Amino acid sequence: MAKEKIIVDTDIGQDMDDACAIAYLCAHPDAEIVGITTVTGDAVPRARLVSSVCNAMGKPDIPIYPGLETCILKEQHQAFCPQNHLLESWPHKTEFPEREALYFMQQTIRENPGEIILAGIGPLSNIGVLFQMDPELPSLLKGIYLMNGIFQKYDLQTWTKKHNDNSFSIATNGRNLEWNTCIDPYASAIVFEHTAKTFRVIGEDMTHQVVLSPEEFRDTLARKLPKILVEMSDAWIDYDPLAARKLTYHDPVAVTTIFNDKVCKFIRGNVGIETISPSLRGFSTFEEDPDGKHEIAYEVDPQEFFDEFSKVF
């Protein structure tokens, strides 16, 4: 069976979940990471963190490219990488190609039509500019998988609001904006203008259900995971008061759905991103449409995720 060829676009270095997603793909027997790009501020230190994870996972030769540090038409609110200090503990590359991330993505997709899966687990600056630069690329992908958006208030189970035309919109109340979407809302809007053979979106309303307390983490996953992931998780627990209560596996949920259809259930429709209102810029909406461009996750099985995630280590 041929391996899935995957490009990962990541903002590793904020919390531990990007590193967990990358390590999962490094370890999965059916995955071939053909390259990893970093996005948002401190793109080079983020690339060094990617290198440390790949090296620890026995994959030191995966190509790594620092990507865009700026947003489209707005200030960058994710300007630094709080897990920089972990680089002192783990071997990693220090030099990377400069200003080549988008060219690498474009060239790789064009040279492998219908074969590349693009996994976006950070803000969408790189991918948005890439699609604006070469609008044909989405149609050349095998699939797009994003951890992005909020499509319901995640603690409510009755999430559909019916309309007279038998479609429905999903909007959030309370938690209005998802980080990856609103960091660069214009890039997000560009990405969601496109479609692909498979275009799946796993929103924060789903991933917020996939959590472990620090105690549960140490009693279960920490006993199986590579040491670098345990250290990154501990660093996040020390850095973030919320992580001291629970660790949330946002990005790993998204990438496990590439290989396991039981982790999430999906529904087809169209995702929209608000770009006009200053207070709601990056707000994500969804309308069901059997012929729509996208699929969003509407149900997640946390235990299925943890079984899938942990089995590769």
N, C-alpha and C positions, 0 to 999 in steps of 0.2 A: 504494500500500500504506500503510495506516494505521500510524503510529508506535506503539511500545509506550510506554504511560504508566507511569512508574516513580517511586516514592517510595524514596529512599535513606535508610537509618538508619545512621549512621556514628560511630565514635570516632576520626576523623582526628586526627593529631597525635602518635600513638605511633611509627609508622614510616611508610614511604612508600607502603604498598600501598593504603590507603584513598584517598589522593590519586590514585593511578594508576587505581583503579576508577572514581572520579568523573570523571576526565578522559576515560577511555574512553567512558563513557556520554554525556558532553558532545559528544564527537566522532563518535559512532556515528550514521550517517544515519537509522537506524530507531528511535532512542531519543528519547523526550521526557521529560526529568526534570521532573516536576510539582512537586517539592519535595524538600528535604533536611533531615533532622533530625539533631541531634547528641546524643550520649549519654555518660555518665560525667562525672567531675569536670572542671572548667574547660569547661563546655559552651559558654559564650560565646566564649572564645578558639578553641575548635574550630570554632564557626560562622564566625569570622573567617578561619580557614584555609580552610574550604570556600569562602567568598567569594573568597579570593585565587585558588583554583584555577579556580572558575567564571569569574572575571574574565579570567584568563590564557587560558582556553579560548574567550573571546568570548561567554560566556553569563552576563553580570553580573546578569540579572534573575530568575534562578531563585530562588524563595522559599526562605529558610533559617530554620530555627527551632531555637534551643537547647532541648534536651530535659532529661530527668531527670539529675540529678547523683548521686542516691542509689540504693541497691539495696533490694530487698525483704528486710527482716529480717536484714540483715548490713551490716558495714562496707564502705565503698567502698575498694577497693584500687587503683583507677586514678584517683587524685585530681587529678593535674595533667597538663598537656599539654607534653611536653618539646620540641616543635617551635615553641613560642611565638615564639622569637627570629626565625624566618623571616618573621614578619609585617612586620618592618621593611623588608624588601626588595620586598614586593609590594603593590600597591594592593588595598584590600578595604573592605567595609562595616564599620562599627563599631557600629551600632545594629540590634537585631533585636527582633521581637515577644517579649514576656515571657510565659512560662508558657502558650504557645499550641500547642506542638508536638503534643500528643496530640489536641487539638481539631482542628487542621489535618488530621492523619492521618485521624481519624474522619470529618470532613466531606467530605474529598476522596474517600475510599473510598465513602461513602454516595451521593455525588452522581454517581459514575461506576461503578455496579455492573457487575461482570464485566470491567472495563477496566484496573484498576490492578494492577501488579506491585509487590510490596513486597520490596525488596532489603535484607536485614539483614546488615551487614558489621561489626558491633560487638557488644558485650554486649547482651542482649535486654531491658534494663530498660524502655525505651520501649514495645516491642512487647508485652511481657508485661503491663504495666499497661493498655495499650490494649485487649488482648483480654479482660482481666478486666473492664474497664469496659464493653465492648460486645462480648459473646461472638459476636454474629452477624457481625461484620466479616470473619473469615476466609472465610466462605462467600460474601462479596461480592467477594472479590479474584479477579483473573485468575490470580495465582500468587504464591507465596512462595519466595524464593531466599535461603538463609542460608549464610554461611561460619561453621560451628559444629560443635563436637564432634570426637571422635576415635573411629573405628569399627574400627580395626585398628592393630596396630603397624606403622607405615608402611614399615619396612624388611623386613617379611616378606611373601612372596607368597602363602603358604598361609594365608588369613585366615578361612576358614569352619570353624566347629566344628559338626558335624552333631549333631542330637539325634534321639531316637526318634520324635518327632512330625513329622519331616521339615522342621522349621523350624531356624533356626540363630541363635545369638546371636553378636554380635561385641563383644568387650571388649578393652581395651588392656592390655598388660603393659609396664611400663617408663614410657612417657609416658602417664600416666593421665588427666590433665586438660587440656582445651583452654581457652585464655584466655577467649574470648568466652562460653563456657558457664559457667565456674566463677566469673567475676566476679560474676554474679548468677544463681546456680543456680535459685532459686525462680522468677524470671522465665522462665528457660529451660524449666523444667518446665511452666509455664503455657502457653507457646507451643506446646510439643510435645503438649499435650493436644488441640490443634485440628488440623484438616485444611483443605485448600483444593483448588480444582480442580487445581492443580499445586502441590506442596510439595516442593521439592528442597533437599537439604542437602549441602554440599560440606565434608567434614571436613578437619582438619589433616593426617590421614594421606595425603590426596590432594595438598593444596597444598604440603606439604613436599617433594614431588618436582619442583616447578616453581621452579627456582632458577637464578641466574646468579652467578658470582663477580664481584667488583667490576671485575676486568679485562675479563671477558666483557661486562658491562654497558656499560662505556665504549666497547668496540669495536663494539657492536651497537646495543642499544636507545637508548643515550644520544645517538646520532647522529640519531635520528628523533623522540625525545620532546620535548615542550615544555620550555623551559628550567626552568620551575618544578618539574617532576618530577625533572629531573636534580639540581637544587639540593636538593630534599627527600631524594633518594636519597643524595647525598653527605653530607648532614647526618646521616642515619641510619647510614651507614658510620662516621662519626666518633664517633657516640654509643654505638653498640652493638658490643661485641667480636664477637658472632656475625655481624652484618652486614658486618664487615670481612672475613669469609671467604665469605659468600654472602648474596645478596638473595633473599628468598622472596616470591612473588607470591600470597599467600593470597587477598585480596579480589578482585583482578582475575580470578582463576580463576572465582570464583563468578558474577560478573556476565557474563563471556563466555558462560557456559552458557545465558543467556537467549536468545542469538542463534545459537549454534553447538552443535549436538548432538554434534559430534565431539570436543569438548574432554574430556568425561567420559562414562562409561557409568554408568547408574543401575540400582538394584534396589529394588523396592518392599517395604515392611514398616513396622515401628513403632519409632520412636525413643523411648527412655526416659531420664530424667535422675534420678540419685540425689540425694535431698535429705535423707536421714536421717543417714547416717554423717558425722561432722565431718571425717574425713580423706579421704573420697571424695565430698564434696558437689560436684556438678557432673559427676560421672562419667557418660559417655554410653554407652548400650547400644543394640543393634539386633536385632530378630528379623524374619526374612524372612516376609512374608505377602502373597500376591498381591492381597489386599483391604485392605492396610494403608493408614495415613494418609499415609505419607511415602515419599519416594525418597531414598536416599543414593547418593553417588558411590562406586563401587568400583574404578574404573580411570580414569586420567587420561593424556592424551597431551600432554606438555610442548611438543613442537614445534608441535602444532596450536594450543595456547594462544598461544604467542608469535607465530605467524602471524596468528591472529585479533586479538590485542591490538594488534600493531604496525601492521596495515593501515589502521587508522582515522586514524592521525596523518600 
